Structure formats: structure tokens, C-alpha cells
Amino acid sequence: MTHESSLSASEFTLLALSAIGDSALCTDIAGRVCHLNAVAEILTSLTLAESCGLPCRGIFPDLNDTTEKPRPQDPAQLAFRQGMHYTFRMNS
């Protein structure tokens, strides 16, 4: 007997990202937000509906720890170029 999932791979990924306790967001290839989980909504003070289509860099400024100025690379574009995820370091 085989079991077929009713969720597509992208639906499963979004469900998993929504369930984790860390902040998570997804962007399209241009770096525009297409998904935020609940923790990311709290950190940005934006809902998914409000943030959808905005540039990632506009809602999560990635600051240099020393200078507190924005890093030169767009984090979404950096992740696409490297073929991996990008981790923001949030200072409290």
C-alpha cells in the first residue's frame, strides 16, 4: 500500500516554515517577500498581507554588527547566488 501526500512540495515547505519557532521568510527570485511566518510578522510588525511583494531588505535590514550600517549585499540575492539560505543575525 502506498501513501500519497495531498500537499505539494511548496505547500509542505510553507507549512513547515510556519510551524518553526524562529523567524522565517521566503522571497521570490527578485528578493520580494512571498511568505512570512508568525515570528517574522512579530519582528517586522507587518502581516504577511502587508509584506507580500515588498523587498526583503526593506523589512529586514541586515546591519553590520560593528558599523550598524546596512551590509552591501542584498540577503535574498546573496542566498540565490550561493544556492542556500541566508541567516540574519538579530541583535537584542
Secondary structure as UniProt FT lines:
FT   HELIX           9..19
FT   STRAND          25..27
FT   TURN            29..30
FT   STRAND          32..36
FT   HELIX           38..44
FT   HELIX           48..51
FT   TURN            52..53
FT   HELIX           56..59
FT   TURN            65..67
FT   HELIX           75..82
//
